[in-house]
Amino acid sequence: MANDVLTPQLSVIGKGVIREDVRKKVAGEVLYSADWVMPGMLYGKLVRALYSHAKIKKLSSQDARHVPGVVRIIEAKDVPVNQFYDDPSGLGEKVAQHKVFQDDEVRYAGEPICLVIAKTPEAAEKGARAIGVEYEPLPSIHNPLDALKDDAILVHPGGNTVVQWNVHKGNTQVAIQDPNLVHISRTYRTQFVDHLYLEPESGVGWVDNDGIVTLRCATQVVEHYRNIARMLNISENRVRIICPYVGGGFGGKEDMTVEPYLAIAAWITKKPVKMVWSRQESLQARPKRHPFVMTYDLWAKPCGDVVAMKVDVTGDAGAYALLSPRVLFAAAVVATGPYHIDHVDVTSRAVYTHNVPTSAFRGFGAMQMAFGYEQIMEEMAQKLGIDSVGFRRRHFIKKGDTLATGEIQDTAVWLNETLDKVLNELGEAPVTDDGSKRIGIGIACTMQPYGRTVWFQDHASCWLNLESDGSVILRTGVPDIGGGQAASLCQIAAEILHVPLEAVRAYYGDSALTPLAGGTFATRQLYMSGNAVVKAAQELQEKIDHVLKTAWGDEGWQWDEEGMAYSPSGLRISRSAVYEAANALHYPLSVHTTFHAQSGEGYDNKEGRAVKTFPDFTFGCHGALVEVDVQTGTVKVLRYVASHDVGVAINPLSVEGQIHGGVVQGLGYALSEEVLYQDGQCVTALFSQYMAPTAEQMPDITAIILESHEGKGPFHARGIGEPAIAPVAPAIANAVANALGPSCRVRSLPITAEKIWGELSGLDGSKI
């Protein structure tokens, strides 16, 4: 790892701290949701739809009730409010809805129909198989482009378009009239992929003696307790969600998974109920990453100046909206990439089909677009016969530029700096004498938002308290999903309060006992909760300074590395003494604060413009060195370099880990991973069928961290969780094309050996 310009004059921030949770996870000491056991616990198993589109004619549970160990069958009629409603766009344009249990018309294979509760997992499984469902199969539609046709089968009444976002800048129609312009049009496609986290969807629910429904489960959002309360038709203060360490989320645990089923089972049986989804169940029926079809039209002058860009994006939302409106909005915002273009038209839509729903996934729409804009820029440079690196540099956006959405980029844009680092580290491609192997280098430069869209009026809270022994307690509702979210907040508090890091303890992820901080998604927690902790720590430090001045009457107090206060006159005061003095003064040393994100008006979708869309963006560049076997089409990644400007690295080790993790996950997306469906039926429901890469296939990865000190997070940090994955697929695609020549470019993911072989053989590799 390289680290440039570490933040000066800080004792904790910017230091590579080995997190306590990492040590515990490596040692196998962490207990996850599936490890939780309670006396008298029952087990739940969902019965899922077998058809992608069908009417439910009859549900028969008689045989299941006679299975030894089966306690209860829970159907739609047993749920007080069998309906969830959501405004996923945040603008009130459309209200999406889906049922807890489908009792009428199933719209995707795997949709939950009922729930079997039993004394053992085996009995629950056997009972689920004994449930009889009589279906009336209906015609289904699985291609989102077909779903847009006038005569298409409707997934829901009112049309198959979930949402359409528009971005307009300049006047494209006028700008492209120049007959001397060079024009290319290309279509790029991405695939369904699974989050494939190590911990499957799991949890335990129970009702305590006070009638409180409590769920201890793997989730990215403890605020789901509100949806559970509405489902049970009880007050929100009677539902509690506890989120222990989560064994990976990547967006797959942002929507509810086990939560509603555990809640209704515990509510009805009044017994603790456990549910753990199998890997097969997770691969078959849980929401995936959106497949995109992206058509790019690009016009440039022969000298190499880009004049205009049109982008048309269609995302497969599957059977229900979930977070599709937000994903396709992010796609629209970054459709032109980190490039300044005067004339832009973007149309980005989500479309209903009878496929499994799609929703949040690391990269959140911006990742798919990177596969498009980085290839169209590369292909235009080739068409013009100019250097693609210089072509990019000529069009990089700069601080102060107006983006395609009409907003001003108001923080540093270190695209040239990250690109320089990557090129210097990669060096020249080696020459091989083996005629069957070809070497190629590819780069990709991207921008990724962090934080939610500004009109969501996002906020996060935290509570800090100085204890009698001088230690500090930090309480926050943050779910820690493996990225070190809680540990980073402790570093921030320790820095501001001048205490050793080990003196700060975080209690997090409990909707009843910790201040709410919003979900861990959209690379928002460092920005949101980090700033909340900054605000709280500063207020607490002001209180401590007040006590010092009041009790000891001295000015100019400083702090040493042991967390002791000392004055110019020679006094040296411990924090425990400060606590005692504050107690005597009846002056509590605790603070509860809320940080409110940068806010803004809603998006003008007609004009395709906004004053602000997201709080900020993270910029970076990746480069890949690959070897392609022209006889088999196989790709071997020899080296990989990733550089990002993270503003300030709170913990460089965690930042490096996020970059490495993003690259590894992105390489699977680029080269091998795909959830395949045939008429809506998943045919890759096992690890042996879903081709995730293994450790032996991973190249050497170099992470280069740059720090511009201009992010909007605490200490001017920028988010890195999602930005690290976006450049991978286009970097690999460009490297493979560089190895094989511009006429052999695969424009669909994953870039498999079959597709490469098809291109080399004169076939259309994108359709293989």
C-alpha angles and dihedrals in degrees: 000000000000119000122190126199102357113207108272127226096021124120103198108013112083095023122120100244119185102227121233092227091056092055091049094048093050089049092049092240099124117101114213129197094273090055093062115109130182132184114267092012120174127204131231131212125183123225107218133198117267095203131062091221126013146125116250104231099175140357116207119190101162096103091047092053089059094055108111110254097020109130106176144356112215118202136176091272090061094059113091092216109016094188138080121203127195141170097213095177094055089222100089092242096130135001112222121206141185135168132250089224121012111232102166121026123010114211104187137026106262098031109149115255104169143342130240118209118197143161094250135027089242093054091048090051093048091046092051090053089051094058110108119214121183111206135192103208115224132195113274137200124215107167112082092208090055089047089063094060119108093242096044122134109260117238090191130009113268100044140299098268109102094185140333124209124196131201120189130179127167119336112301096178092058095040095056095053092090104108092208094065120112111231131192130176123197136171121213127189134200129193145229110274133176127234089230095193117176095242115063123217106289147146150139127243131194142162114234128213091272092056094253115150107222126189123190103190148139104268141142093213123051089181088078084093086087093059090047091052091052091049092052092039092233132122118281092240089067094064124074129184121196117194116197121185107315119221094224132318113180088178095305092106095043093091115054115275116166096359102093094042094050091047097051092043093051092043093054101037097035086218131110109268128197128199128183118174117221120238089248091053091048094050093046105046115012118101116274138201113287116260108225133204107201124185114192125193115188130184124193139168116250088250090063104261113138111227107178144357132199121192128187116188129185119185124193105233094181120214100327134036101233105150098338095115091057094044093051091046091057088048091054093049095054098031092115092047123214092328132115109231122168099208120042138163120181129178116186121178139172117216132200119236135161091258125111109287118266124214143143120001130161106283092031102217095319090083095061092048092055088062087058107040096041092053096044090052090049092047093048091052089052091048090052092044094235134126110278093213092055090043090057094046091052091059104035112131116242135207108284095027122132110244125218089265092057096252124125119244099232103178135062119292108205098180096128091047095051091043091052091052093050095047093047092049095046096046121181122337111257119245116242126202092201106104092204094057126067127189124216139177123210133180135193130191120198148174123214128184121232122202128026126296107285098243091066087079089224121202140171132194137202139178126218128190134181110221127214093258092052096258122129130230119205119193122191137151092232115138108222106217098177102285095101094255095154094042092054091054090053090053091052093050092046091052096051096040093047094232130131112268092244089061092068120078123186124211109190149160103041116122092202101044108028128061110259116260103173126246128316098247141098090044086279108128099080089045096044108029092030090059090044090056091047090053093047094045092050091051092047091049090051088054091049091050089050091054092048092052094043098045100037102023098221131128133218100038116186133188131231129210092268092059094254121142118225132183133211089254092060102260115145116195129184123220091244088058089050089053092052092048091049090050091053089050091049087238112139116216098214131106135193115192140170126210116209116205124229104287134205147165124283123275119277096227095179094056092033094227141110139183087228135358107175130010093247146324135244116223130204150145132226131193131195134195110203139179118213122197104216092197095057104017092233119149126214118191106218101180137001130195125188126184128181136172102231096177092232125356106231090190112007092198091057091045091052090048091053091050093048091046092049092051094048093048091044093052090058089050091049102046116019121356122104135143104219125206131190111199088337096311116122112235096178101063097133133066088241089060100038104073104218113168120251130224093262090061093056118104128216105285122205117197117198115192119202125188121206093169090226106106123118097234126091113309086007094295123161128213118262106171096093102022091066094068103045101077097048103084096045091045090054092044091052092046092052091048090048090054096047102032131257094283091063103060121143108213099186133069136275098040095217130179089250092057093047091047088050092053091048090049093052095256125123100267093190090066097049 
